[in-house]
Amino acid sequence: MPALVVIDIQNDFCSGGTLAVAGAEAILPVVNQLIEDHEHVVLTQDWHPPGHVSFASSHPPARPFDRIVTARGEQTLWPDHCLAGTRGAEFHPDLAAGDSPAVVRKGTRREADAYSGFFECDGRTPVGLDAILRRLGVREITLAGLATDVCVLHTALDARRLGYGVRLVAAACRGTSCPGSHDALRRMAAAGVNCE
């Protein structure tokens, strides 16, 4: 049985959040059914400290969605979001997370961003998802969550790079933009992800 990986269904990525994804709440019934159908569930959660490298506010006069070059490479800048310990970082209250699922917190270091549940954006520094899946003896995963063209995409690509079988349930995902989502689905399919 594959493990279900639910990516970043947090208040700041839903309606009223600082980095809301349009239609995010619409995926919750599908995600909740997937949770019910899977024995193993892992949740990922952005969990940023104040002054995180990904925040536009950390790089004045830069603005959200600008791109800059940092010591670790190119970085897209975002509005402040998912500050550790705040309501914005909490999982959406309608997410039926089940009984004590494993949680992988990412972007926890001020100087490093992490879109993927597997690695920081350097593609080398582990975040924690691989260790959990190996402990469970899982080599196949199903992906759901936010956003298709950012954290879902990077988690899927890293999973394939590590040799996992990956199924993406498109109805259980939403992207930041329609063209971005279509390109993300194309990239995932090209990497061997089964996009349903």
N, C-alpha and C positions, 0 to 999 in steps of 0.2 A: 504494500500500500504506500503510495507516495505521501510525502509530507506536504501540507499546505503552508505556504509562506504568504502572509498577509502584510502588505507593504504600506506603512505610513498613513493609516486611516485615522488621522489626528485632527483635532478641532481647527488648528490653523490652516489645514488644507481643505476644510469644508466651509459651508456657507457662514459668512461673518468672520472668517479667519483672515489673518494678515496675508496669506498666500493661497486664497481659496481657488480650488479647481471646480470649474462649472460642472454641475450635475453630480458632484461627488456623492451626495446622499442617495442618489438613485441606485448605486451599486450595492448598498447595504443588504437588501434582501437576498441578492445572489451570493454575496460574500458570507452572510450568515448561514445560508444553506450549505455552502462549501465547508464551513467550519463544522457543521453538524455531521457532514459526510466523511470527515477525515479523523483518523485516530490521532495523528500527530499534527499539531498546529504551532507555527512559530510566527510571532509578530515582530515587525521591525518598527522602530520609532526614532525619528529625528529627536535629538536631545542635546541642544546647543547651549554652550556657555555664553554669557554676555560678551560682546565684542568679537563674536565668531568671525573668522576670515570670510565667510560667505555673505555677511551682512553688508549691504551698501553703506549703512551708517558707520561701519568701521573704516571706511575709506573716503572721507570727504575730499572733494565735492562730488564723488561718484553717486550715481543714482541706481535704483533697482533696475536690473536687467542689463546694465553695462557689463562689459567683460574687461578684466584686468589681468595682468601677469603678476603672479606672486612667486616666491622662492620655490613653490611646489608645482608651478606651471600655470596655465590659463585658468581663470576662475570666473564663472558667472556670478554676479552679485544679485542678491535677493532682498526683499524686505525682511526685517527682523522677524523670525518665526521659530516656533517650537523651542522657546527658551526653557531649559531644564527646570522642572518643578512648577511650571505655570499651567493654567487651564489650556492654553493653546497647544501645549505639548501632549496633553492627555488624549487618549483614544476617544473617538466619537462615542457618546453615551449609548447610541443604538447599535454599536458593534457588539455582537454576542460572542465575546472572546472565548467562552468555554471555561473549563476548569484549569486554572493556573497554566496557561500556555507559556512556552518559553518566549522571552522578549530579548531582541537584539537592539541595543541602543547605539545609534551611529551619529557621527559628527560631534562627538563628545569632547574632542580636543580643539581648543581655540584656533590653532594654526592649521587644521586639516579638515577638509570637507569629506563627506562620504555619502554618495548617492546609493551605492550598492550595499546590500546586507553582508556581502562577502569581504570587500576591501574598501579602504579609503580611496580617494580619487587618484592616488599614485599608482593604483593597480597592484600594490604589493603588501601594504600593511593590513593585516587581517582585522576585521570588525567583529567577527564571532559566529556568523551563520554557518560557515563550513564546519566548525568544531561541534556545534549542536547537531547538525545533520549526521555527521560521522558517528557521534555518540549514539544516535538513534539507529544507526545502521541503514540510513536512507540514502538511496542513489537516484531517486526520481522525485521531482517536486512539481507542485502546481502553484502558479503565481496568481495573485489578485491584489488590487489596491491602487495606490496613487503615487505618482502620476505616470501614465503609460510611457511618456517620452522622456522621463527623467529617472526616477528611482526604480521603477519597474524594469525599464530598458536595461539599466546598468546591472541590476541584480540578475536578470536573465542572461545577459552576455557573459558575466562572470561565472554563472553556474555552468554554462556550456563550456567555457574555457577550463573549468575544473572537472569536466566529464559527467556532469549530472544530466539526466534526461529531464527536459523541461516542457511543461504544458502551461500555456497561458490562456486563461478564460477571459476573453475580451469583454464580455458583458459584466465582468466583475472588476473592470478597470476604467479609469477616466484619465485623459491627458490634459495637458495645459493648453494645447491648441490642436485643432483638427489636422492641419498639415503635419505638425510634429508627431502626432499620434500615428498617422498613416506611415510616415517614414520609419518610426520606431517599430511598428509591426513588420515592415519590410526587412529591416535590419535583423530583428529577432528571428524571423523565418529563415533568412539567409544563413544564420548561425545554427540552425537546426532546432529552433524552438517550435513546438507544435502549437500554433495560434488558432484557437477555436472561436 
